[in-house]
Amino acid sequence: MKKFILGAAALIAPVLAEAADAARNDYDWRTNWPTHYVFADGTDVGLSVKYQYDLDRFSHDQGIYEDAQTNRRKEFGFFVRKKGVYDATAVFDFQAKTWLDVFFRLQSKAVLGSDAGAVRIGFMKTPVGFEGNTSTGSTSFLETSLPMQAIYANRRLGIDWALTRKAYLVQLGYYNGGNLQGDLDGHMVAGRAAWTPLNTPGNVLHIGGSLSRETPYGTTDGRGRYTPQSVRLRALPEAGLITQRLIDSGALSVAEHVDRRGVEALWIGGPWSVQGEYLDARVKLENKPAYKAHGWYAFGSWVATGESRSYSAGNVSDVVPKGRWGALEFVLRYSTLDLDDGPTLGGTEHDWTFGANWYLTKYLKFQGNYVRAISDRRDVRVDPRIVELRAQVMF
C-alpha cells in the first residue's frame, strides 16, 4: 500500500505542479486550446476545425427566397509545419463536399541560407482579391461583397512565390489544371503587390494592386461532345444559404481569356479601420466585342471594446479579445456590381450591410448582419432585406 501511495503521488505531483503554474499564469480555456503538438525539433502537428451555423430571414423579396437555417461550413483540416522551414495543410469542407487548401510551402531561407521568399505548390487561393484571400472564418461580414463573389477566381491548382517584408509584399503565381473538383480547367498567371508604410499592431496602412489572365479550356463529356470554353460572372445578395442570384451574366462563350484586376486599401488606427477594393474583369470573346464587368466595396469598422483588427503578411484576421467578456465590433459596408455591358444584360446591384461581431474568445465568434439589397436586371427590380445570424467555432 505504501508503494502504491508513493507511486500515485509521483504521478499526480507533476499534474498538480502544472496546474499551479497554470493558475499563476492565469491560464484558461479561452486562450489556449490544445489542438496541436510541438515536437522537440520544432515540428508542429495539429488539427484545424471551422464550424459555422447560419440563420437567414428574408423579406421584400417577392417570394424568391425561403427562410433557412443550417450549417454554413464544416471544415476539417490537418497541418504540419516547422517554423522558418516549411508548412503543409489539407482541408476539406464536409458541408459543401469540396476540397479547400491542399498545399506544401517551403521557405527559401531553409535552402538558400537567406530569405528570398516562400514557394508554395498545390491547391490554393489565387492572389487577385484582398477580401477573397481573407479566411472565411475571419471576415468582418458573414459573406463577401458583390464584386468579390463575381470577379475573384478563388482557388486553382498551381505554384506561387511570395516575398513578405515589413514595408511591402509581392506574390506571383502560375496555375494550370482547374480545381480539385475537376472543374474550371485552364491556365492562369497572376500577381499581387502591396506597400505597407505603416505596419505595427493597431497602426496599419496597406495599399496594393493585383492582376491576372486566365485562359479557360473547353470540355468533352463521356460521349465525345465538346463544349467550348466559357466564363460566367454572378453574385448572391450577400447571403450564403441561398442559390438564386439576382444578377448574372450568363455563360459568356466562346471565351478566349479573362483579365481580372484589383486595387485594394486598408487602414487600421487603433479600434477604427477602413477597407475597400475596386475589381473589374474583361472577358475576351471569339468574334465578339469583349465583355466588361466592374464593382467595388468599402466598409468601416469600430471595435467598441478598444481592440484592433489583426493584420499580418498582407491580410487581416479576427479581433483578439482582451476582456473577460470578449470584444464587440460594429461594421458598415457598401458594395456595388455592374454586369450590364452591351447586349449582355447581367444586371446591376448595390447592397448596404450593417453588422455586429462578438468575439467571445479567440475561438468563438457570433455575428449578425442586416442586408439591404437593391437590384435591377432587365427592368426587373428585386430589393430583398435580409437578416443573418452566425455562430462560429474555429481553431
Beta strands, then each sheet from edge to edge (+ up, - down):
strand 1: 36-38
strand 2: 43-59
strand 3: 68-82
strand 4: 86-93
strand 5: 98-107
strand 6: 118-125
strand 7: 155-164
strand 8: 168-176
strand 9: 186-200
strand 10: 203-216
strand 11: 219-220
strand 12: 226-227
strand 13: 230-231
strand 14: 234-235
strand 15: 247-248
strand 16: 252-253
strand 17: 255-269
strand 18: 272-285
strand 19: 291-303
strand 20: 310-312
strand 21: 315-317
strand 22: 327-341
strand 23: 344-359
strand 24: 364-377
strand 25: 380-382
strand 26: 385-394
sheet 1: 1+ 2- 3+ 4- 5+ 6- 7+ 8- 9+ 10- 17+ 18- 19+ 22- 23+ 24- 25+
sheet 2: 1+ 2- 26+
sheet 3: 11+ 12-
sheet 4: 13+ 16-
sheet 5: 14+ 15-
sheet 6: 20+ 21-
end
